[in-house]
Amino acid sequence: MTFDSENAHTASAIILADCYLEVRNFRRAEEVLRSALANNPHDAALLNELARTQHLSGDHHAAERTARDALNRTPEDAYSMRIYASVLDALDRQGEGLSWARRAVEAAPLDSMTHFEYARLLVSADDAEAALPVATEALRLAPDDADTHDLMGVVLGMLGRLAESTSEHEMALRLEPGHAQALHNVAVNRAHSRKLFSAIVGFRQAAQLDPHLGHKVRANIAATVRAWLCWTTLAAWLALWILFRVERSGATAQVGRVVAGVGCVVLSVMFWRMARSLPRHLWPVVLRQPGYCSPRIYLGLGVLVVGVLGAFALGAPINQLVLAVILLLAVVVSWVAPRLDKEWLDGVRSEIQ
């Protein structure tokens, strides 16, 4: 086989493997590459593509061996360094991964993808400050790349610059309307902005575009719903507190019942709207979430308060002592809830691959 025919065979194998990777058929992609490597076992391009395939399939240890082999054959090649860095990061060897990613940038400073990968690994290491200038350079080199805009959005979001972050994610969606990851990350920003219903809608739309985001989407929806239950339960406590104050002020029982009725209707609509926003199969996932105060507890307390309000609105006598105890619980929950809310929404994380 001549040099040109070897190159053509390598290129054809990589193109075919990429087609299989697009549909996540990792087994066939690996078969194609191994077949090509049987004829040319020292080809670094084939080895890098095989390492990438193994990495995407989750076989990171095999990917590390293959990527190291490719790097040993082309020690100055930025692409080989980049693949090796990604695999090391997946193996939780972040320090080594960042070192190789930085070397890739130094070897190919005009390659946007080397900057992209270095910034991505810095994001993975939760170092948004260091990632910002690297992502900025990647964006300067590839201003029309949707993935790079999405990455910049993630970096800005980590820095708390949510408006700019959302703008970058939306730019990614304008460049690539079916960009599920960018749509998911817009929903993350909505959750952090307390736009909880629209966040859940965005998460579900992202999962419909890319079912492989399902695990991340379920986790983020669960965290978002927990925050919603937290604040809705506080609203229920507030309604009871208003009722308690009305009763203590000496107002007529009719006024108290009107207040209770309005609160019951509002809270019932809020619970109904949330129930409708989630498919039934997701509710067990949400309610099983662990934590100091389980979502099931908040849901139970919220439903209890709605029941108390409804009973009083219909004329049932509500003992003042019961209202006083509930008010005391409200004070405790009011102190705990914002802390839990921050903890839960901190778990709503952007996705970048």
SERO-4910 file (N, C-alpha, C, O; in steps of 0.05 Angstrom, whole numbers):
BEGIN
 pado doro    nc1    nc2    nc3   cac1   cac2   cac3    cc1    cc2    cc3    oc1    oc2    oc3
  Met    A     17    -24      0      0      0      0     18     25      0     36     27     16
  Thr    A     12     44    -18     29     68    -20     22     87      2      2     83     16
  Phe    A     39    108      5     34    128     26      8    142     22     -7    146     41
  Asp    A      2    149     -3    -24    163     -9    -48    145     -4    -68    154      7
  Ser    A    -45    120    -11    -68    102     -7    -72     97     23    -95     93     32
  Glu    A    -50     96     38    -52     93     67    -67    116     79    -85    113     96
  Asn    A    -60    141     70    -73    165     81   -103    165     73   -120    172     90
  Ala    A   -109    156     49   -137    155     40   -152    135     57   -175    139     64
  His    A   -140    112     62   -153     91     78   -158    101    107   -179     96    118
  Thr    A   -138    115    118   -141    126    145   -164    146    146   -181    145    164
  Ala    A   -164    165    126   -185    185    125   -212    173    123   -231    182    136
  Ser    A   -215    152    106   -241    140    102   -250    126    127   -274    127    134
  Ala    A   -232    113    141   -239     99    166   -248    119    187   -267    114    202
  Ile    A   -234    142    189   -242    162    209   -269    175    202   -285    179    220
  Ile    A   -274    180    177   -300    191    169   -322    172    175   -343    180    186
  Leu    A   -318    146    169   -339    126    175   -343    123    205   -366    121    214
  Ala    A   -321    123    220   -323    121    249   -339    145    260   -355    142    278
  Asp    A   -333    169    250   -347    193    259   -378    191    254   -394    200    270
  Cys    A   -385    178    231   -413    174    225   -426    157    246   -449    162    255
  Tyr    A   -412    135    254   -423    118    275   -424    132    302   -443    128    317
  Leu    A   -404    149    307   -405    164    333   -428    183    334   -439    188    355
  Glu    A   -436    195    311   -458    213    310   -484    200    321   -500    213    333
  Val    A   -486    174    315   -510    160    324   -504    143    349   -520    126    356
  Arg    A   -481    148    361   -473    135    386   -471    105    384   -476     90    403
  Asn    A   -463     96    360   -458     68    356   -428     63    360   -412     61    341
  Phe    A   -420     62    385   -391     61    392   -378     35    384   -355     34    376
  Arg    A   -393     13    385   -382    -13    378   -374    -14    349   -352    -23    342
  Arg    A   -392     -4    331   -385     -5    303   -362     14    297   -345      8    280
  Ala    A   -362     38    310   -340     57    305   -313     44    313   -293     47    298
  Glu    A   -313     30    336   -288     18    344   -280     -5    325   -256     -8    320
  Glu    A   -299    -20    315   -293    -41    296   -280    -30    271   -260    -41    261
  Val    A   -291     -8    261   -280      5    237   -251     13    241   -233      9    225
  Leu    A   -246     26    264   -219     36    270   -199     14    275   -176     15    266
  Arg    A   -207     -7    289   -189    -29    293   -182    -44    267   -160    -53    264
  Ser    A   -202    -45    250   -197    -57    223   -176    -41    208   -158    -53    196
  Ala    A   -178    -15    209   -159      2    196   -131      1    209   -111      1    196
  Leu    A   -131     -2    236   -106     -4    250    -92    -30    245    -67    -32    248
  Ala    A   -107    -51    238    -94    -77    231    -76    -74    208    -56    -88    206
  Asn    A    -82    -56    189    -65    -51    166    -44    -29    171    -23    -29    157
  Asn    A    -49    -12    191    -30      9    196    -30     15    226    -40     35    236
  Pro    A    -17     -4    242    -20     -2    271     -6     21    284    -10     26    308
  His    A     10     36    269     25     58    282     14     86    274     27    106    279
  Asp    A     -9     86    262    -21    111    252    -32    127    276    -52    118    289
  Ala    A    -21    150    282    -29    165    306    -57    176    302    -72    179    322
  Ala    A    -65    183    277    -92    194    273   -113    173    280   -133    179    292
  Leu    A   -108    148    271   -127    126    278   -127    121    308   -148    116    320
  Leu    A   -104    121    320   -102    117    349   -117    138    364   -131    132    384
  Asn    A   -115    163    356   -129    185    369   -159    182    366   -174    187    385
  Glu    A   -168    174    342   -196    170    338   -207    146    354   -229    147    364
  Leu    A   -191    126    357   -199    103    373   -200    111    403   -219    104    417
  Ala    A   -181    127    412   -181    137    439   -206    154    444   -219    152    465
  Arg    A   -213    171    425   -237    188    427   -262    171    429   -280    176    445
  Thr    A   -263    150    412   -286    132    413   -289    118    439   -311    116    451
  Gln    A   -267    107    450   -267     94    476   -275    113    498   -290    106    517
  His    A   -265    138    496   -272    158    516   -301    164    516   -314    166    537
  Leu    A   -313    168    492   -342    174    490   -359    151    499   -381    155    509
  Ser    A   -349    127    495   -365    103    504   -363     98    534   -377     81    544
  Gly    A   -345    113    547   -342    109    576   -319     91    584   -315     87    608
  Asp    A   -305     80    565   -282     62    572   -257     79    574   -239     78    557
  His    A   -255     95    596   -234    115    599   -207    103    603   -187    114    594
  His    A   -205     80    616   -179     68    620   -167     58    594   -143     62    589
  Ala    A   -183     45    577   -174     37    551   -167     62    534   -147     61    519
  Ala    A   -183     83    536   -178    107    521   -151    119    530   -136    130    513
  Glu    A   -145    118    556   -119    130    565    -96    115    553    -76    127    545
  Arg    A    -97     88    552    -75     73    540    -72     79    511    -50     82    501
  Thr    A    -94     81    496    -93     86    468    -83    115    462    -67    119    445
  Ala    A    -93    134    478    -85    162    474    -55    165    480    -41    181    467
  Arg    A    -46    151    501    -17    153    508      0    141    486     22    151    480
  Asp    A    -10    120    473      5    108    451      7    128    428     28    131    416
  Ala    A    -16    141    422    -16    161    400      3    184    407     17    193    389
  Leu    A      3    193    432     20    215    440     49    208    438     66    224    431
  Asn    A     56    183    445     84    174    443     94    174    415    117    178    410
  Arg    A     75    170    396     83    169    367     84    198    356     99    203    337
  Thr    A     68    216    367     68    244    357     70    263    381     50    276    387
  Pro    A     93    264    394     94    279    420     90    309    417     85    322    437
  Glu    A     93    320    393     89    349    390     62    356    378     57    380    372
  Asp    A     45    337    375     19    341    361     -1    352    381     -7    339    401
  Ala    A    -13    375    376    -32    388    395    -57    372    398    -69    370    419
  Tyr    A    -66    359    376    -91    343    377    -87    319    395   -105    313    411
  Ser    A    -64    306    393    -58    283    410    -58    292    440    -68    278    457
  Met    A    -46    315    445    -46    326    472    -74    331    482    -81    326    505
  Arg    A    -91    342    465   -118    349    472   -134    325    479   -149    324    499
  Ile    A   -132    304    462   -147    279    468   -137    267    494   -154    259    511
  Tyr    A   -111    267    499   -100    255    523   -110    271    548   -116    259    568
  Ala    A   -110    297    545   -120    314    567   -149    308    575   -155    307    598
  Ser    A   -166    305    555   -194    299    560   -197    273    574   -213    270    593
  Val    A   -182    253    566   -184    226    578   -174    228    607   -187    216    625
  Leu    A   -152    241    612   -142    244    639   -162    258    657   -166    250    681
  Asp    A   -176    278    647   -196    292    663   -219    273    670   -229    273    693
  Ala    A   -227    256    651   -248    236    656   -240    216    677   -257    204    691
  Leu    A   -214    212    680   -204    193    700   -198    207    727   -185    195    745
  Asp    A   -208    231    730   -204    247    754   -174    254    759   -166    258    782
  Arg    A   -159    255    738   -131    263    740   -130    292    729   -117    297    709
  Gln    A   -144    310    743   -148    337    732   -122    352    729   -118    366    709
  Gly    A   -104    350    748    -79    365    747    -64    357    722    -54    375    707
  Glu    A    -61    331    716    -47    323    692    -62    331    667    -50    340    647
  Gly    A    -89    329    668   -104    337    644   -101    366    638    -97    373    614
  Leu    A   -102    383    658    -98    412    654    -70    418    643    -67    435    626
  Ser    A    -50    403    653    -23    407    643    -20    401    614     -8    416    599
  Trp    A    -32    379    605    -31    372    577    -48    390    560    -40    397    537
  Ala    A    -71    399    570    -87    418    555    -73    445    551    -74    457    530
  Arg    A    -59    453    572    -43    478    570    -20    475    549    -15    493    534
  Arg    A     -8    452    549     14    447    529      2    446    501     16    454    482
  Ala    A    -22    436    498    -35    436    472    -39    465    462    -35    471    438
  Val    A    -48    483    480    -52    511    473    -25    523    464    -24    538    445
  Glu    A     -4    517    479     22    527    472     32    517    445     46    531    430
  Ala    A     25    492    439     34    480    414     18    490    390     28    491    368
  Ala    A     -7    497    394    -24    507    372    -41    531    382    -65    528    386
  Pro    A    -28    554    386    -42    577    397    -64    589    379    -80    604    389
  Leu    A    -64    581    354    -85    592    336   -107    572    331   -124    577    314
  Asp    A   -106    550    344   -127    529    342   -149    534    363   -143    532    387
  Ser    A   -172    541    354   -194    548    373   -201    524    391   -208    528    414
  Met    A   -198    500    380   -207    476    396   -188    471    419   -196    460    440
  Thr    A   -162    478    416   -144    474    439   -152    493    462   -151    485    485
  His    A   -159    517    455   -168    536    476   -195    527    488   -199    529    512
  Phe    A   -212    517    470   -239    507    479   -235    485    500   -247    485    522
  Glu    A   -218    465    493   -214    442    511   -201    451    537   -208    441    559
  Tyr    A   -182    469    536   -169    478    560   -189    493    578   -190    488    602
  Ala    A   -206    510    566   -227    523    582   -247    504    593   -255    507    616
  Arg    A   -254    483    578   -273    463    588   -262    449    612   -276    444    631
  Leu    A   -236    442    611   -224    428    634   -222    447    658   -224    438    681
  Leu    A   -217    472    654   -217    491    676   -245    494    688   -247    496    713
  Val    A   -265    493    672   -293    493    682   -298    468    698   -310    469    719
  Ser    A   -288    445    688   -291    420    702   -277    421    730   -286    408    749
  Ala    A   -256    437    731   -241    440    757   -253    463    773   -241    470    794
  Asp    A   -276    474    765   -289    496    779   -272    521    781   -274    536    801
  Asp    A   -255    526    761   -238    550    761   -248    568    739   -235    571    718
  Ala    A   -271    581    744   -283    598    723   -266    623    717   -265    632    695
  Glu    A   -253    633    738   -236    657    734   -214    652    713   -209    668    695
  Ala    A   -201    629    716   -180    622    697   -191    614    670   -179    619    649
  Ala    A   -216    603    670   -228    594    645   -237    618    627   -237    615    603
  Leu    A   -244    640    640   -255    663    624   -237    673    602   -246    674    579
  Pro    A   -211    680    607   -195    689    585   -189    668    564   -186    674    540
  Val    A   -188    643    572   -184    621    553   -208    618    535   -205    615    511
  Ala    A   -232    618    547   -256    616    531   -260    641    513   -270    639    490
  Thr    A   -251    664    523   -253    688    506   -235    686    482   -243    694    460
  Glu    A   -212    674    485   -194    670    462   -205    650    443   -203    653    419
  Ala    A   -217    629    453   -230    609    436   -252    621    420   -256    615    396
  Leu    A   -267    639    432   -289    653    419   -279    672    398   -291    676    377
  Arg    A   -256    685    403   -244    703    384   -235    688    359   -238    698    336
  Leu    A   -225    664    363   -215    647    341   -238    633    326   -235    627    302
  Ala    A   -261    629    339   -283    615    326   -309    629    334   -325    618    350
  Pro    A   -314    653    324   -337    669    333   -364    658    325   -385    665    336
  Asp    A   -365    639    306   -390    628    297   -394    599    306   -411    585    295
  Asp    A   -379    591    326   -381    563    336   -401    562    359   -397    575    379
  Ala    A   -422    547    355   -443    545    376   -433    534    402   -440    544    424
  Asp    A   -416    513    401   -406    501    425   -389    520    441   -390    520    466
  Thr    A   -374    537    428   -357    556    442   -374    578    455   -367    586    478
  His    A   -395    587    442   -413    606    455   -426    593    480   -429    606    501
  Asp    A   -434    568    477   -446    554    500   -426    551    523   -434    555    546
  Leu    A   -401    545    517   -381    543    538   -377    570    551   -375    571    576
  Met    A   -376    591    536   -373    618    548   -397    624    566   -393    636    587
  Gly    A   -420    615    558   -444    619    575   -441    605    602   -449    615    622
  Val    A   -430    581    601   -426    565    626   -406    580    644   -410    582    668
  Val    A   -384    590    632   -364    604    648   -376    629    661   -372    634    685
  Leu    A   -391    645    645   -403    669    656   -424    662    678   -426    676    697
  Gly    A   -438    640    674   -458    632    694   -444    625    720   -454    631    741
  Met    A   -421    611    718   -407    604    743   -397    629    757   -394    628    782
  Leu    A   -392    650    742   -383    675    754   -407    693    764   -403    715    774
  Gly    A   -431    682    761   -455    697    771   -465    718    752   -482    734    759
  Arg    A   -454    719    727   -463    739    707   -485    726    690   -480    720    666
  Leu    A   -509    722    702   -529    706    689   -540    718    664   -546    703    645
  Ala    A   -544    744    663   -555    757    639   -536    752    615   -545    745    593
  Glu    A   -510    757    619   -490    753    598   -489    723    590   -486    716    567
  Ser    A   -490    706    611   -489    677    606   -512    668    589   -508    654    569
  Thr    A   -537    677    595   -560    670    580   -558    680    551   -566    666    532
  Ser    A   -547    704    548   -543    715    521   -524    697    504   -529    693    480
  Glu    A   -503    686    516   -485    669    502   -498    642    494   -495    632    472
  His    A   -514    631    513   -528    606    507   -548    611    484   -552    594    467
  Glu    A   -562    634    485   -581    640    464   -568    644    437   -579    637    417
  Met    A   -544    656    437   -528    658    413   -522    630    401   -523    626    377
  Ala    A   -515    612    419   -509    584    410   -534    572    397   -532    558    377
  Leu    A   -558    578    409   -582    568    397   -589    581    371   -601    568    353
  Arg    A   -582    607    368   -586    620    342   -569    607    320   -577    604    297
  Leu    A   -544    601    328   -525    589    309   -533    560    303   -528    550    281
  Glu    A   -544    546    323   -551    518    320   -577    513    336   -576    506    359
  Pro    A   -600    517    322   -626    516    337   -631    490    352   -646    490    371
  Gly    A   -619    468    343   -624    443    357   -603    437    378   -599    414    386
  His    A   -589    457    388   -567    453    408   -580    447    435   -586    465    450
  Ala    A   -583    421    441   -597    413    466   -582    423    491   -594    431    511
  Gln    A   -555    421    490   -540    429    513   -543    458    520   -545    466    543
  Ala    A   -544    476    499   -548    504    504   -576    509    515   -579    526    533
  Leu    A   -596    495    505   -623    498    515   -624    489    544   -637    502    561
  His    A   -611    468    550   -609    458    578   -596    479    596   -605    484    618
  Asn    A   -575    492    586   -561    511    602   -576    538    606   -573    551    626
  Val    A   -593    545    586   -611    567    590   -630    561    613   -636    579    630
  Ala    A   -640    537    614   -658    529    636   -644    530    663   -656    537    683
  Val    A   -618    523    663   -603    525    688   -603    554    698   -607    559    722
  Asn    A   -598    573    680   -598    601    688   -626    610    698   -628    626    716
  Arg    A   -647    599    685   -674    606    695   -678    596    723   -690    610    740
  Ala    A   -668    572    728   -671    561    756   -657    579    776   -667    584    797
  His    A   -632    587    769   -617    604    787   -629    632    790   -624    646    809
  Ser    A   -646    640    770   -660    666    772   -687    663    785   -703    682    785
  Arg    A   -693    638    796   -718    632    809   -742    632    790   -765    634    798
  Lys    A   -737    629    764   -758    625    744   -762    595    741   -755    583    721
  Leu    A   -774    583    762   -773    554    765   -790    539    745   -782    519    734
  Phe    A   -814    549    739   -831    536    720   -819    536    692   -818    515    678
  Ser    A   -809    559    683   -797    560    657   -771    544    655   -764    534    634
  Ala    A   -758    541    678   -734    524    679   -741    495    673   -728    482    658
  Ile    A   -762    486    686   -770    458    683   -779    453    654   -772    432    642
  Val    A   -793    472    642   -801    470    614   -776    467    596   -774    451    578
  Gly    A   -755    484    601   -731    483    586   -716    457    589   -706    446    569
  Phe    A   -715    446    614   -702    420    618   -715    398    601   -702    382    589
  Arg    A   -742    398    602   -757    378    587   -752    380    557   -749    360    543
  Gln    A   -752    405    547   -747    409    518   -719    399    510   -715    387    489
  Ala    A   -699    404    528   -672    395    522   -671    365    521   -657    353    504
  Ala    A   -685    351    540   -684    322    540   -698    311    516   -690    289    506
  Gln    A   -718    325    505   -732    315    481   -713    318    457   -714    301    439
  Leu    A   -696    339    456   -677    342    434   -655    322    436   -646    312    415
  Asp    A   -646    316    460   -623    297    464   -630    279    488   -625    287    511
  Pro    A   -640    255    483   -647    237    505   -623    230    523   -627    222    546
  His    A   -599    233    512   -575    226    528   -569    246    550   -552    242    567
  Leu    A   -584    269    550   -582    288    573   -601    280    595   -602    294    616
  Gly    A   -615    257    592   -636    250    611   -627    250    640   -642    260    657
  His    A   -604    238    646   -596    236    674   -591    263    686   -601    269    708
  Lys    A   -577    281    672   -572    308    681   -598    323    684   -603    338    703
  Val    A   -616    320    664   -642    334    665   -658    325    689   -670    342    703
  Arg    A   -659    299    694   -675    290    717   -664    301    744   -680    309    761
  Ala    A   -638    302    746   -626    312    771   -632    342    774   -638    351    796
  Asn    A   -630    357    752   -635    386    753   -665    392    758   -672    411    773
  Ile    A   -683    377    746   -711    380    751   -717    375    780   -733    389    793
  Ala    A   -705    354    791   -710    347    819   -701    369    837   -716    377    856
  Ala    A   -678    381    833   -668    403    849   -686    427    847   -691    441    866
  Thr    A   -695    432    822   -713    456    818   -739    453    831   -749    472    844
  Val    A   -751    429    829   -777    424    842   -774    426    873   -792    436    886
  Arg    A   -752    416    883   -748    418    912   -748    447    921   -760    454    942
  Ala    A   -734    464    906   -734    493    912   -763    504    911   -771    520    927
  Trp    A   -777    496    890   -805    506    887   -822    497    910   -837    514    921
  Leu    A   -820    472    918   -836    462    941   -829    478    967   -846    484    983
  Cys    A   -803    484    969   -794    499    993   -808    526    994   -819    533   1015
  Trp    A   -808    541    972   -819    568    973   -850    568    973   -862    585    985
  Thr    A   -861    548    960   -891    546    961   -901    539    988   -921    550    997
  Thr    A   -886    522   1002   -894    516   1030   -892    540   1048   -908    545   1065
  Leu    A   -871    556   1043   -869    582   1058   -892    600   1052   -902    614   1070
  Ala    A   -902    600   1027   -925    616   1020   -950    606   1036   -966    622   1045
  Ala    A   -951    580   1038   -973    569   1054   -972    577   1083   -992    584   1095
  Trp    A   -947    576   1095   -944    586   1122   -952    615   1124   -965    623   1144
  Leu    A   -945    631   1105   -952    660   1105   -982    664   1106   -993    681   1120
  Ala    A   -996    647   1089  -1025    649   1089  -1037    643   1116  -1056    656   1125
  Leu    A  -1026    623   1130  -1035    616   1156  -1029    639   1176  -1045    645   1194
  Trp    A  -1006    651   1173   -998    673   1191  -1018    696   1188  -1026    708   1208
  Ile    A  -1025    702   1163  -1044    724   1158  -1071    717   1171  -1084    734   1184
  Leu    A  -1079    691   1168  -1104    682   1180  -1103    685   1211  -1122    694   1224
  Phe    A  -1080    677   1222  -1076    680   1251  -1078    709   1260  -1091    715   1280
  Arg    A  -1066    727   1245  -1067    755   1252  -1095    766   1249  -1104    782   1266
  Val    A  -1110    757   1229  -1137    766   1226  -1154    758   1250  -1171    773   1260
  Glu    A  -1150    733   1258  -1165    723   1281  -1158    738   1306  -1176    745   1322
  Arg    A  -1133    743   1310  -1124    757   1335  -1133    786   1335  -1136    798   1356
  Ser    A  -1137    798   1311  -1145    826   1310  -1174    831   1317  -1183    854   1320
  Gly    A  -1189    809   1320  -1217    812   1327  -1236    816   1304  -1259    822   1307
  Ala    A  -1226    812   1280  -1243    815   1256  -1263    792   1256  -1261    772   1271
  Thr    A  -1284    795   1240  -1305    775   1240  -1294    749   1228  -1275    749   1213
  Ala    A  -1308    728   1236  -1300    701   1226  -1303    700   1196  -1288    685   1182
  Gln    A  -1322    716   1185  -1326    715   1156  -1302    726   1141  -1294    715   1120
  Val    A  -1289    747   1152  -1265    757   1140  -1243    736   1140  -1229    732   1120
  Gly    A  -1240    723   1162  -1220    702   1164  -1224    680   1144  -1206    669   1132
  Arg    A  -1250    672   1141  -1256    651   1122  -1251    659   1093  -1242    643   1076
  Val    A  -1256    684   1087  -1250    694   1060  -1220    693   1055  -1211    684   1034
  Val    A  -1204    703   1075  -1175    701   1072  -1166    673   1068  -1149    667   1051
  Ala    A  -1176    655   1085  -1169    626   1082  -1177    615   1055  -1162    599   1044
  Gly    A  -1200    622   1046  -1210    612   1020  -1192    621    997  -1185    605    980
  Val    A  -1185    646    997  -1167    657    976  -1140    643    977  -1130    635    956
  Gly    A  -1129    640   1001  -1103    627   1004  -1104    598    995  -1086    588    982
  Cys    A  -1126    584   1001  -1129    556    993  -1130    554    963  -1118    536    951
  Val    A  -1146    571    950  -1148    570    921  -1121    576    907  -1113    562    889
  Val    A  -1107    597    916  -1082    604    904  -1062    582    906  -1048    575    887
  Leu    A  -1059    571    931  -1040    549    935  -1048    524    920  -1030    510    909
  Ser    A  -1073    518    918  -1082    495    903  -1075    497    873  -1067    478    861
  Val    A  -1079    521    862  -1072    526    834  -1042    523    830  -1034    512    810
  Met    A  -1026    533    849   -997    530    847   -989    501    847   -972    493    831
  Phe    A  -1000    485    865   -993    457    866  -1003    443    841   -989    425    830
  Trp    A  -1026    450    831  -1037    437    807  -1019    444    783  -1014    426    766
  Arg    A  -1011    469    782   -994    477    759   -967    461    759   -958    452    738
  Met    A   -955    458    783   -931    443    784   -935    414    777   -919    402    763
  Ala    A   -957    402    787   -963    374    781   -966    370    751   -958    350    740
  Arg    A   -978    390    737   -982    387    708   -956    391    693   -954    382    670
  Ser    A   -937    405    705   -912    412    690   -893    388    688   -875    388    672
  Leu    A   -897    367    705   -880    344    705   -894    319    696   -917    315    704
  Pro    A   -881    302    680   -893    276    674   -894    260    700   -879    263    718
  Arg    A   -913    241    701   -917    226    725   -892    210    733   -886    207    757
  His    A   -877    200    713   -854    183    719   -832    198    733   -814    186    745
  Leu    A   -832    225    732   -811    241    744   -816    247    774   -798    253    789
  Trp    A   -842    245    782   -848    252    810   -834    234    830   -824    244    850
  Pro    A   -833    208    826   -818    191    845   -789    199    847   -777    198    868
  Val    A   -777    206    824   -749    215    824   -746    240    842   -727    242    857
  Val    A   -764    259    839   -763    284    854   -767    279    884   -751    289    900
  Leu    A   -787    263    890   -794    260    919   -775    242    934   -774    242    958
  Arg    A   -759    226    919   -739    209    933   -713    223    938   -694    210    948
  Gln    A   -711    248    930   -685    262    934   -678    263    963   -695    270    980
  Pro    A   -653    256    970   -645    257    998   -639    285   1007   -638    304    990
  Gly    A   -636    289   1033   -629    316   1043   -639    320   1071   -653    303   1082
  Tyr    A   -630    342   1082   -638    348   1110   -668    349   1113   -679    339   1133
  Cys    A   -681    362   1094   -711    363   1095   -721    353   1068   -720    368   1048
  Ser    A   -730    329   1068   -738    316   1043   -761    331   1029   -777    344   1042
  Pro    A   -761    331   1002   -783    344    988   -810    332    996   -831    346    995
  Arg    A   -811    307   1004   -836    295   1013   -847    309   1038   -871    312   1041
  Ile    A   -828    318   1055   -837    332   1080   -849    359   1072   -871    366   1082
  Tyr    A   -836    373   1054   -847    399   1046   -874    396   1032   -892    411   1036
  Leu    A   -875    376   1014   -900    371   1000   -922    364   1020   -945    374   1018
  Gly    A   -916    347   1040   -936    340   1060   -945    364   1076   -969    367   1081
  Leu    A   -926    380   1085   -933    404   1100   -950    423   1084   -969    435   1094
  Gly    A   -942    427   1059   -957    445   1041   -986    436   1038  -1005    452   1040
  Val    A   -989    410   1033  -1016    399   1029  -1032    401   1055  -1056    407   1055
  Leu    A  -1019    397   1078  -1032    399   1104  -1043    428   1108  -1065    431   1117
  Val    A  -1026    447   1102  -1035    475   1105  -1058    482   1087  -1077    495   1095
  Val    A  -1056    472   1062  -1079    477   1044  -1104    465   1055  -1126    477   1053
  Gly    A  -1102    441   1067  -1125    428   1079  -1136    444   1102  -1160    447   1105
  Val    A  -1118    455   1119  -1127    471   1142  -1142    496   1133  -1163    503   1143
  Leu    A  -1130    509   1112  -1143    533   1101  -1170    527   1090  -1189    542   1094
  Gly    A  -1172    505   1075  -1197    497   1063  -1218    491   1084  -1241    499   1081
  Ala    A  -1210    476   1105  -1229    470   1126  -1240    495   1140  -1263    497   1145
  Phe    A  -1222    514   1146  -1231    538   1159  -1249    555   1141  -1269    566   1150
  Ala    A  -1242    556   1115  -1258    571   1096  -1287    559   1094  -1306    574   1089
  Leu    A  -1289    533   1099  -1316    521   1097  -1331    522   1124  -1353    512   1126
  Gly    A  -1318    535   1144  -1332    539   1169  -1323    522   1192  -1334    525   1214
  Ala    A  -1304    504   1188  -1295    488   1211  -1279    505   1230  -1263    522   1222
  Pro    A  -1283    500   1257  -1268    516   1277  -1238    508   1277  -1232    484   1277
  Ile    A  -1220    527   1277  -1192    521   1278  -1181    531   1305  -1181    555   1310
  Asn    A  -1171    513   1321  -1161    520   1347  -1138    540   1345  -1120    535   1329
  Gln    A  -1138    561   1361  -1117    581   1360  -1090    568   1367  -1069    577   1357
  Leu    A  -1090    549   1385  -1065    536   1392  -1053    522   1368  -1028    523   1364
  Val    A  -1070    509   1352  -1060    496   1328  -1047    516   1309  -1025    512   1298
  Leu    A  -1060    539   1306  -1049    560   1289  -1023    571   1300  -1004    577   1285
  Ala    A  -1021    573   1327   -997    583   1339   -973    564   1335   -951    572   1329
  Val    A   -979    538   1337   -958    517   1332   -949    518   1303   -925    517   1298
  Ile    A   -968    521   1285   -961    522   1256   -945    547   1251   -926    546   1235
  Leu    A   -952    569   1264   -937    594   1261   -908    590   1270   -889    600   1257
  Leu    A   -904    576   1293   -877    571   1303   -861    554   1282   -838    560   1277
  Leu    A   -874    534   1271   -861    518   1251   -854    536   1227   -833    532   1214
  Ala    A   -871    555   1220   -866    572   1198   -840    588   1202   -824    592   1184
  Val    A   -836    598   1227   -812    613   1233   -787    596   1229   -767    605   1217
  Val    A   -789    571   1239   -766    552   1236   -760    547   1207   -738    548   1198
  Val    A   -782    540   1192   -778    534   1163   -768    558   1148   -752    555   1129
  Ser    A   -778    582   1156   -769    606   1142   -739    611   1145   -726    622   1128
  Trp    A   -728    602   1168   -699    605   1172   -684    584   1157   -662    589   1146
  Val    A   -695    559   1156   -681    537   1143   -683    538   1113   -664    532   1098
  Ala    A   -707    546   1103   -712    543   1074   -693    558   1056   -684    546   1036
  Pro    A   -686    583   1061   -668    597   1042   -641    582   1041   -628    582   1020
  Arg    A   -632    571   1063   -606    556   1063   -609    531   1046   -591    524   1031
  Leu    A   -631    516   1049   -636    493   1033   -639    500   1004   -629    486    986
  Asp    A   -653    522    999   -658    531    972   -631    536    958   -628    527    935
  Lys    A   -613    549    971   -587    555    959   -571    528    954   -559    525    934
  Glu    A   -573    511    974   -559    485    972   -570    469    948   -555    458    932
  Trp    A   -597    469    945   -609    453    923   -603    465    896   -595    451    878
  Leu    A   -606    492    894   -602    504    868   -572    505    860   -565    506    836
  Asp    A   -554    504    880   -526    501    873   -521    474    859   -502    471    844
  Gly    A   -539    455    864   -537    429    850   -547    429    822   -543    410    807
  Val    A   -561    451    814   -570    453    786   -546    463    770   -540    487    770
  Arg    A   -533    445    756   -508    451    743   -511    452    712   -528    437    701
  Ser    A   -495    469    700   -494    469    671   -481    444    660   -466    431    674
  Glu    A   -487    438    635   -476    415    622   -457    424    599   -465    441    583
  Ile    A   -433    414    599   -415    421    578   -398    396    572   -386    384    590
  Gln    A   -397    388    547   -383    364    539   -362    369    518   -348    351    509
***
